[in-house]
Amino acid sequence: MTVPPGAFSVFLSYNSEDAELVTKIAEYLEDQANLKPWIDRWQMIPGNSSLEQLQQGLTDSQSCAVFVGASGEGIWQKNEVEVLLRRQIQEQGFRVIPVLLPGAPEGMELPGFLANNVWIDLRQGLADAHSLYLLECGIQGNPPGRGRHKASTPILFNVPFPRNPFFTGRTNILTKLHEALQTENEIAITPSKKATALSGLGGVGKTQTVAEYAHRYQAEYSAVLWVLADGKDLLRSSFAQLSVLLGFKADKQDDQILAVQSWLRNNDGWLLIFDNAETLELLTAAKELLPSNAQGHVLFTTRAQATGDLASVTVDCFDDDTGAVFLLRRSKQVAMDLATLEQVRPCVSDQDWQTATVLVHELGGLALAIDQAGAFIEQTGCKLQDYLELYQDDAPKMLKKRGVVHSDDHSEAVYRTFSLALEKVENRSALAGEILRDSALGHPDRISEKLYPECGKLELYEALETLRDYSLIQRVPEKQYFTMHRVVQIVIQAVCDG
């Protein structure tokens, strides 16, 4: 359908109670369907007559969609419908499309002449790609044809991060995740759902990896939903807030949670991400929010090494070469579109490459520490060798710095990540805190469990499990020792030194 200059594809008539949801539909029509909707929020000029502007919008639009939700017609909407009725009678081919929104009751009677028009059912929410496609067809005056339509990108996508232009490596993990979610890993409490946990040390890159997965494979999902799981209260409130995105209206948190669970149960093809359910206890709390017999995929990020009945994929630190590629891209020593070792290595001198790999090795391949170093190098203009010398001279000080201009990330990202982890460990187990502080004094690659003969086996195992729950150690139980990441050790040492 060709829209003349100054005209609109469709006038959107709605109750003000449904404003947020209809605005999302307007965004979809404009961004995904290349249509030009008239919606008062975008077109009304402050200071001019509201009535005249509404009438002009109706005149300039080639069709109209009338949205009806749980609250029924609005006061202004009734006036609009009267104008629409007159126009449809006078102008053959002018289409008025009734659209039922989430919350509209089953069997509801559409107002007036709308009852005679073919209507569109969006009561299942904006992830219903076929109903959105039918709305497009109605606006354009085209028959929908045979079969169901699937959106090329989901309209419901609340991943809180844009795609990371510096994302490096992890191809095997992304492929493994995709295959696992498509073919296996059903968890016992929800037999029809596929679920996988990404497990690893804080700062290793779990959140960035799952965000990249969401962006890379979003076209395969009807909706991509993100839940913050940093604590039990935040987990429940973030999950409940999905009800607003899904188009439900409920005031009480318990009712919001029930609405989200109902949507997950009655829709398929979605991806749900619980980010930073850092311990097994939080993982369990997140799983308890999932409804039974739901048809979707679920991803968790966690520091817990034991994930119960969840299949898990371990996210490890970068090897020296991959880490060097990431460092050089992040510090903008090479072009960002050079993403592999084969592309990057020929673009840097032997000296810079050696310095980059040494620095990555010093940082233990920890993604967050490398990102922090890259940001500092980019913003200050210092050389790789200069940063390496600064780090070797005072590592704790450099782990607190992220350049001179701070992003939304914490200005003391690496240092704070592990100092907070120490606090959480000590609050949970005094013995675990003692072991962690003692471990800062020895070699990080081989710390003996025999250093605590006065402790009973059960007490020692429980303390070590607390440390594993935050991925602060890696146990080698058959040899009775454990290892610790060198950056974790540096931070713990600095905390102990005050």
C-alpha positions in Angstrom: 0.0 0.0 0.0 1.4 3.4 -1.1 0.9 6.2 1.4 0.8 9.7 -0.1 2.9 12.4 1.5 1.3 13.7 4.6 -1.0 10.7 5.0 -0.9 7.8 7.4 -1.3 4.0 6.9 -3.5 3.6 9.9 -5.1 5.6 12.7 -4.7 3.9 16.1 -7.8 4.3 18.4 -7.4 3.1 21.9 -8.3 3.6 25.6 -5.7 5.5 27.5 -5.4 2.5 29.8 -3.9 0.6 27.0 -1.5 3.3 25.9 1.8 1.5 26.6 0.8 -1.6 24.7 -0.6 0.2 21.7 2.6 2.3 21.5 4.6 -0.9 21.2 2.3 -2.0 18.4 2.8 1.3 16.7 6.6 0.8 17.0 6.3 -2.6 15.5 4.2 -1.3 12.6 6.7 1.4 11.8 10.0 -0.4 12.5 9.1 -3.9 11.3 6.2 -3.6 8.8 7.3 -0.2 7.3 3.9 1.3 7.8 3.1 4.8 9.0 0.7 4.7 12.0 -1.0 7.8 13.4 -0.9 7.7 17.2 -1.7 10.7 19.4 1.4 10.3 21.4 3.6 10.9 18.4 1.4 13.4 16.4 -0.5 15.7 18.8 1.1 19.2 19.0 0.9 20.7 22.5 -1.2 23.9 22.5 -3.4 23.0 19.5 -6.9 21.8 19.7 -7.1 18.1 20.7 -10.4 17.5 18.9 -9.3 19.1 15.7 -6.0 17.2 15.6 -7.8 13.9 16.2 -10.3 14.7 13.4 -7.4 15.6 11.1 -5.6 12.4 12.0 -8.7 10.4 11.1 -9.0 12.2 7.8 -5.4 11.7 6.9 -5.4 8.0 7.6 -6.2 5.3 5.1 -7.5 2.8 7.6 -8.1 2.5 11.4 -7.4 -0.1 14.1 -9.7 0.1 17.1 -8.1 -1.5 20.2 -10.3 -3.0 22.9 -8.7 -4.3 26.1 -9.9 -5.1 29.7 -11.1 -1.6 30.3 -13.3 -1.5 27.1 -13.7 1.8 25.1 -12.3 5.0 26.4 -14.2 8.3 26.4 -12.3 9.8 23.5 -12.4 6.5 21.7 -16.2 6.5 21.6 -16.1 9.8 19.7 -13.5 8.4 17.3 -15.6 5.3 16.6 -18.6 7.5 15.7 -16.5 9.4 13.2 -15.2 6.1 11.9 -18.7 4.8 11.4 -19.7 7.8 9.3 -16.5 7.5 7.2 -16.9 3.8 6.6 -20.5 4.4 5.4 -19.4 7.3 3.1 -16.1 5.9 1.8 -16.1 2.4 0.3 -12.8 0.6 1.0 -12.0 2.4 4.3 -11.2 -0.4 6.7 -11.9 -0.4 10.4 -10.1 -3.2 12.2 -11.2 -4.3 15.7 -8.3 -5.6 17.7 -8.7 -7.4 21.0 -5.9 -6.8 23.5 -4.7 -8.9 26.5 -7.3 -8.8 29.2 -10.2 -8.5 26.9 -12.7 -11.2 28.2 -13.6 -14.2 26.2 -16.9 -13.8 24.3 -17.0 -10.0 24.7 -19.3 -8.1 22.5 -17.6 -5.5 20.3 -19.1 -2.0 20.4 -21.6 -0.9 17.7 -20.8 -1.6 14.0 -17.4 -3.1 14.9 -19.2 -6.4 15.7 -19.8 -6.9 11.9 -16.1 -6.5 11.0 -13.5 -9.2 11.0 -11.5 -8.8 14.1 -8.0 -9.7 15.2 -7.2 -11.5 18.5 -4.1 -10.2 20.2 -5.2 -11.5 23.7 -2.2 -13.8 23.8 0.1 -10.8 23.7 2.5 -9.2 21.3 4.5 -12.4 20.7 1.6 -13.6 18.6 3.4 -13.0 15.3 0.5 -14.3 13.1 -2.0 -11.9 14.6 0.3 -9.0 14.1 0.7 -10.1 10.5 -3.1 -10.2 10.1 -3.1 -6.6 11.4 -0.6 -5.7 8.7 -2.8 -7.4 6.1 -5.9 -5.5 7.3 -4.1 -2.1 7.2 -2.8 -2.8 3.7 -6.0 -4.4 2.4 -4.3 -7.7 1.5 -5.6 -11.2 2.1 -3.3 -13.1 4.5 -3.0 -16.2 2.3 -2.3 -19.7 3.4 -0.4 -20.8 6.5 0.8 -19.0 9.6 3.2 -16.1 9.6 6.3 -16.0 11.7 7.9 -12.7 12.6 11.5 -12.1 11.4 12.4 -10.5 14.7 10.4 -10.7 18.0 8.5 -7.6 19.0 9.0 -8.6 22.7 12.8 -8.3 23.3 13.9 -6.8 26.6 17.5 -7.8 26.6 19.1 -4.8 28.6 22.3 -4.7 26.5 22.8 -3.7 22.9 24.8 -6.2 20.9 28.4 -5.9 22.0 30.7 -4.9 19.1 33.7 -6.2 20.9 32.3 -9.7 21.6 35.1 -12.2 20.8 35.3 -16.0 20.7 32.9 -18.3 22.5 31.7 -19.7 19.1 31.9 -23.3 20.5 29.8 -22.3 23.5 27.1 -20.5 21.4 26.9 -23.5 19.1 26.7 -25.9 22.0 24.0 -23.9 23.7 22.0 -23.7 20.5 22.2 -27.4 19.9 21.4 -28.2 23.5 18.3 -26.1 23.6 17.1 -27.4 20.3 17.6 -31.1 21.0 17.9 -32.0 24.6 18.2 -31.0 28.3 14.6 -31.3 29.5 14.5 -30.5 33.2 12.3 -32.6 35.5 10.1 -29.9 36.9 9.1 -28.7 33.5 9.2 -31.7 31.2 8.4 -29.8 28.0 10.9 -27.0 28.4 14.6 -27.0 27.4 16.9 -25.3 29.9 20.7 -24.8 30.2 22.8 -23.0 32.7 26.0 -21.1 31.9 28.3 -21.6 34.8 31.6 -19.8 35.6 33.6 -17.4 37.7 32.3 -13.9 38.2 33.6 -11.6 35.4 34.3 -14.5 33.0 31.8 -13.3 30.5 28.6 -15.3 31.1 26.2 -12.4 30.8 27.8 -11.1 27.6 27.7 -14.6 26.1 24.0 -15.2 26.8 23.3 -11.6 25.5 25.1 -12.5 22.3 23.1 -15.7 22.1 19.9 -13.7 22.4 20.9 -11.2 19.7 22.3 -13.9 17.4 19.3 -16.2 17.5 16.5 -13.8 18.2 14.8 -14.5 14.8 14.1 -18.1 16.0 12.0 -16.9 18.9 8.6 -15.3 19.2 9.8 -13.4 22.3 13.1 -12.9 24.2 12.6 -12.1 27.8 15.3 -11.1 30.4 15.0 -11.5 34.1 17.4 -10.0 36.7 18.2 -12.7 39.3 20.8 -11.1 41.5 18.7 -11.8 44.7 15.4 -13.4 45.6 13.5 -10.1 45.9 14.9 -8.8 42.6 14.3 -12.1 40.9 10.6 -12.0 41.8 10.1 -8.3 41.0 11.9 -8.6 37.7 9.9 -11.7 36.7 6.7 -10.0 37.7 7.5 -6.9 35.7 7.4 -9.0 32.5 3.6 -8.9 32.9 3.7 -5.2 31.8 5.7 -6.1 28.7 3.3 -8.9 27.9 0.3 -6.6 28.1 -1.2 -7.7 31.4 -2.5 -5.3 34.1 -2.2 -6.5 37.7 -1.3 -4.4 40.7 -0.1 -7.1 43.1 3.2 -8.9 42.5 1.7 -12.4 43.0 -1.0 -11.6 40.4 1.7 -10.3 38.0 3.7 -13.5 38.5 0.6 -15.6 37.8 -0.1 -13.6 34.6 3.5 -14.2 33.3 3.3 -17.9 34.2 0.0 -18.1 32.3 1.5 -16.5 29.3 4.5 -18.8 29.3 2.2 -21.8 29.5 -0.1 -20.7 26.7 2.5 -19.5 24.2 5.4 -21.2 22.6 8.6 -20.3 20.8 10.0 -18.0 23.5 13.4 -17.6 25.2 13.5 -16.7 28.9 16.9 -15.7 30.4 17.6 -15.5 34.2 20.8 -13.5 34.5 23.1 -13.8 37.5 21.3 -16.4 39.6 24.7 -16.7 41.2 24.2 -19.6 43.7 22.4 -22.9 43.6 19.8 -21.4 46.0 19.0 -18.7 43.5 18.9 -21.1 40.6 16.3 -23.2 42.5 14.3 -20.1 43.2 14.3 -19.1 39.5 13.2 -22.6 38.4 10.3 -22.5 40.9 8.9 -19.5 39.0 8.6 -21.6 35.8 5.2 -23.0 35.1 4.8 -26.7 34.2 4.1 -27.8 30.7 5.5 -24.6 29.1 6.8 -24.6 25.6 10.0 -22.5 25.4 13.7 -22.3 26.1 15.3 -21.1 29.3 18.9 -19.9 30.0 20.5 -19.2 33.3 23.8 -17.6 34.2 25.3 -18.6 37.5 28.5 -18.8 39.4 27.4 -22.1 40.9 29.3 -25.2 39.8 26.6 -27.5 41.0 23.4 -26.8 39.1 21.2 -29.7 40.3 19.0 -31.1 37.5 19.9 -28.4 35.1 22.3 -29.2 32.2 25.2 -26.8 32.3 27.8 -25.3 30.0 31.0 -24.0 31.6 32.3 -20.6 30.5 36.1 -20.6 31.0 38.6 -17.8 30.9 40.2 -16.9 27.5 43.4 -18.6 26.4 46.2 -16.2 25.7 45.6 -15.8 22.0 41.9 -15.3 22.1 42.3 -12.9 25.0 44.9 -10.9 23.1 42.5 -10.6 20.2 39.8 -9.3 22.6 42.2 -6.9 24.2 43.4 -5.5 20.9 39.9 -5.0 19.6 38.6 -3.5 22.9 41.5 -1.1 23.2 40.9 -0.2 19.5 44.5 -1.1 18.5 42.9 -2.9 15.5 39.7 -2.4 13.7 36.6 -3.8 15.5 35.5 -5.8 12.4 38.6 -7.9 12.7 37.3 -10.6 15.1 39.5 -13.7 14.7 43.1 -14.6 15.4 43.8 -15.0 11.7 42.4 -11.5 11.0 44.1 -9.7 13.9 47.6 -11.2 14.2 48.9 -9.8 10.8 47.8 -6.3 11.8 50.0 -5.9 14.9 53.8 -6.0 15.4 55.5 -9.0 17.0 56.3 -6.8 20.0 52.7 -5.6 20.6 51.4 -9.2 20.1 53.8 -10.5 22.7 52.9 -7.7 25.1 49.2 -8.4 24.6 49.5 -12.1 25.3 51.7 -11.5 28.4 49.2 -9.0 29.7 46.3 -11.4 29.1 48.2 -14.2 30.9 48.8 -11.9 33.8 45.1 -11.2 34.0 44.4 -14.9 33.9 42.3 -14.6 30.7 39.4 -13.0 32.8 37.1 -11.3 30.3 36.1 -8.5 32.7 39.7 -7.7 33.6 40.7 -7.6 29.9 37.7 -5.4 29.1 38.7 -3.1 31.9 42.3 -2.9 30.7 41.2 -2.3 27.1 38.9 0.6 28.2 41.7 2.2 30.2 44.2 1.9 27.3 41.6 3.3 24.8 40.6 6.2 27.0 44.0 7.2 28.3 46.0 6.5 25.1 48.7 4.6 27.0 50.7 1.9 25.3 50.2 -1.8 25.9 53.7 -2.1 27.4 52.9 0.9 29.7 49.7 -0.8 31.0 51.6 -4.1 31.6 54.2 -2.3 33.7 51.5 -0.4 35.7 49.7 -3.7 36.3 52.9 -5.6 37.4 53.8 -2.7 39.7 50.4 -2.4 41.5 47.8 -4.9 40.3 45.1 -4.1 42.9 45.2 -0.4 42.0 44.8 -1.2 38.3 42.0 -3.6 39.0 40.1 -0.7 40.4 40.5 1.5 37.3 38.4 1.5 34.1 39.7 4.6 32.3 38.7 8.1 33.0 35.2 8.0 31.5 33.0 5.5 33.2 30.2 3.6 31.5 27.3 2.0 33.2 29.7 -0.7 34.5 31.0 -0.2 38.0 34.2 1.9 38.0 35.9 -0.7 40.2 34.4 -3.7 38.3 36.9 -6.5 38.8 38.0 -5.4 42.3 34.5 -5.0 43.5 33.3 -8.2 41.9 35.6 -10.3 44.1 35.6 -8.2 47.2 31.8 -8.5 47.3 32.1 -12.2 46.7 34.4 -12.4 49.8 31.8 -10.6 51.9 29.0 -13.0 50.7 31.1 -16.0 51.5 32.0 -14.8 55.0 28.4 -14.1 55.7 27.5 -17.6 54.7 30.4 -19.6 56.2 33.1 -18.3 58.6 35.3 -21.3 57.6 34.9 -20.6 53.9 36.0 -17.0 54.5 39.0 -18.2 56.5 40.0 -20.6 53.7 39.6 -17.9 51.1 41.8 -15.5 53.0 44.4 -18.2 53.8 44.5 -19.2 50.1 45.6 -15.7 49.1 48.9 -16.4 50.8 49.9 -19.5 48.8 50.4 -20.5 45.2 47.0 -20.2 43.4 47.4 -23.4 41.3 47.7 -25.9 44.1 46.2 -25.2 47.6 46.0 -28.3 49.8 42.8 -29.2 51.6 45.0 -30.9 54.3 45.8 -27.5 55.8 42.6 -27.8 57.9 43.1 -31.2 59.8 41.2 -29.8 62.9 38.0 -29.5 60.8 35.6 -32.4 60.4 35.2 -33.7 56.8 31.6 -32.5 56.6 32.4 -29.0 57.9 35.3 -28.7 55.4 33.2 -30.0 52.5 30.4 -27.6 53.2 32.9 -24.7 53.3 34.5 -25.7 50.1 31.0 -26.1 48.5 30.3 -22.5 49.5 33.4 -21.4 47.6 32.4 -23.5 44.6 28.9 -22.0 44.7 30.6 -18.7 43.7 33.2 -20.4 41.5 36.0 -18.9 43.6 37.9 -22.2 43.6 38.2 -25.3 41.4 38.5 -28.5 43.3 40.6 -31.6 42.4 39.0 -33.9 45.0 41.0 -37.0 44.1 44.3 -35.2 45.0 42.7 -33.2 47.8 43.7 -29.7 46.6 42.0 -26.8 44.8 43.0 -24.0 42.5 42.1 -20.3 42.6 42.2 -17.7 39.8 45.2 -15.4 40.1 43.0 -12.2 39.9 40.8 -13.5 42.7 43.9 -14.1 44.7 45.2 -10.6 44.0 42.0 -9.0 45.1 41.7 -11.1 48.3 45.3 -10.3 49.2 44.6 -6.6 48.8 41.4 -6.8 50.9 43.4 -8.7 53.7 46.1 -6.0 53.5 43.4 -3.3 54.1 
